[in-house]
Amino acid sequence: MCPLGHANKTMAKRDTYKYHFKIGNEIKHGGITNDLERREVEHQQKWPSGHIKQVGRKTTEEAARKWEEEKGFTG
């Protein structure tokens, strides 16, 4: 038990970002990453004038993958 009397549970880490890669207001791509800056640079190889916009807060990888699939960003 933790000091507050709750049972100890292993919590999944919230270390994954959901994002849209945009040029102006147009979404060119969406996905998930654990490093927004690195991912933005990678996308800018294809779309130099684009930028990443974080969607929501950091979440678990499992939840982020579900969002990615629901939005149709997976292959």
C-alpha positions as a Markdown table, in Angstrom:
| # | Residue | x | y | z |
|---|---|---|---|---|
| 1 | Met | 0.0 | 0.0 | 0.0 |
| 2 | Cys | 1.1 | 3.5 | -0.7 |
| 3 | Pro | 1.0 | 6.1 | 2.2 |
| 4 | Leu | -2.5 | 7.2 | 1.1 |
| 5 | Gly | -3.8 | 3.6 | 1.5 |
| 6 | His | -4.1 | 2.9 | -2.2 |
| 7 | Ala | -2.9 | -0.4 | -3.6 |
| 8 | Asn | 0.3 | -0.1 | -5.5 |
| 9 | Lys | -0.2 | -0.5 | -9.2 |
| 10 | Thr | 2.3 | -0.1 | -11.9 |
| 11 | Met | 1.3 | 2.8 | -14.0 |
| 12 | Ala | 2.1 | 3.0 | -17.7 |
| 13 | Lys | 4.4 | 5.9 | -18.5 |
| 14 | Arg | 2.9 | 8.9 | -20.2 |
| 15 | Asp | 5.8 | 9.5 | -22.5 |
| 16 | Thr | 4.3 | 9.6 | -25.9 |
| 17 | Tyr | 3.1 | 12.7 | -27.8 |
| 18 | Lys | 0.3 | 12.8 | -30.4 |
| 19 | Tyr | 0.9 | 15.3 | -33.2 |
| 20 | His | -0.2 | 16.8 | -36.5 |
| 21 | Phe | 2.4 | 18.0 | -39.0 |
| 22 | Lys | 0.9 | 21.0 | -40.7 |
| 23 | Ile | 1.7 | 23.4 | -43.5 |
| 24 | Gly | -0.3 | 26.5 | -42.7 |
| 25 | Asn | -3.6 | 25.1 | -41.5 |
| 26 | Glu | -3.5 | 21.9 | -43.6 |
| 27 | Ile | -2.6 | 18.7 | -41.8 |
| 28 | Lys | -0.1 | 16.8 | -44.0 |
| 29 | His | 0.5 | 14.0 | -41.5 |
| 30 | Gly | -0.3 | 12.8 | -38.0 |
| 31 | Gly | 1.3 | 10.4 | -35.7 |
| 32 | Ile | 3.0 | 9.7 | -32.4 |
| 33 | Thr | 6.5 | 10.2 | -31.1 |
| 34 | Asn | 8.5 | 10.5 | -27.9 |
| 35 | Asp | 10.5 | 13.4 | -29.3 |
| 36 | Leu | 8.6 | 16.2 | -31.0 |
| 37 | Glu | 11.6 | 18.2 | -32.0 |
| 38 | Arg | 13.4 | 15.3 | -33.6 |
| 39 | Arg | 10.2 | 14.2 | -35.4 |
| 40 | Glu | 9.6 | 17.8 | -36.7 |
| 41 | Val | 13.1 | 17.9 | -38.2 |
| 42 | Glu | 12.5 | 14.5 | -39.9 |
| 43 | His | 9.2 | 15.6 | -41.5 |
| 44 | Gln | 10.8 | 18.9 | -42.6 |
| 45 | Gln | 13.0 | 16.8 | -44.9 |
| 46 | Lys | 9.8 | 16.2 | -47.0 |
| 47 | Trp | 7.9 | 19.4 | -46.1 |
| 48 | Pro | 10.4 | 22.1 | -45.3 |
| 49 | Ser | 7.8 | 24.8 | -44.5 |
| 50 | Gly | 5.8 | 22.6 | -42.1 |
| 51 | His | 5.6 | 22.4 | -38.3 |
| 52 | Ile | 4.4 | 20.1 | -35.6 |
| 53 | Lys | 1.4 | 20.9 | -33.5 |
| 54 | Gln | 1.0 | 18.8 | -30.4 |
| 55 | Val | -2.4 | 17.2 | -29.9 |
| 56 | Gly | -3.5 | 17.0 | -26.3 |
| 57 | Arg | -1.1 | 16.0 | -23.5 |
| 58 | Lys | 1.5 | 13.3 | -23.3 |
| 59 | Thr | -0.1 | 9.9 | -23.0 |
| 60 | Thr | 0.8 | 6.3 | -22.8 |
| 61 | Glu | 2.1 | 4.6 | -25.9 |
| 62 | Glu | -0.8 | 2.2 | -25.9 |
| 63 | Ala | -3.4 | 5.1 | -25.9 |
| 64 | Ala | -1.4 | 7.0 | -28.5 |
| 65 | Arg | -1.3 | 4.0 | -30.9 |
| 66 | Lys | -5.0 | 3.6 | -30.5 |
| 67 | Trp | -5.5 | 7.3 | -31.4 |
| 68 | Glu | -3.2 | 7.0 | -34.3 |
| 69 | Glu | -5.1 | 4.0 | -35.7 |
| 70 | Glu | -8.5 | 5.6 | -35.1 |
| 71 | Lys | -7.4 | 8.7 | -37.0 |
| 72 | Gly | -6.1 | 6.7 | -39.9 |
| 73 | Phe | -2.5 | 7.7 | -39.6 |
| 74 | Thr | -1.1 | 4.2 | -39.6 |
| 75 | Gly | 0.0 | 2.5 | -42.8 |
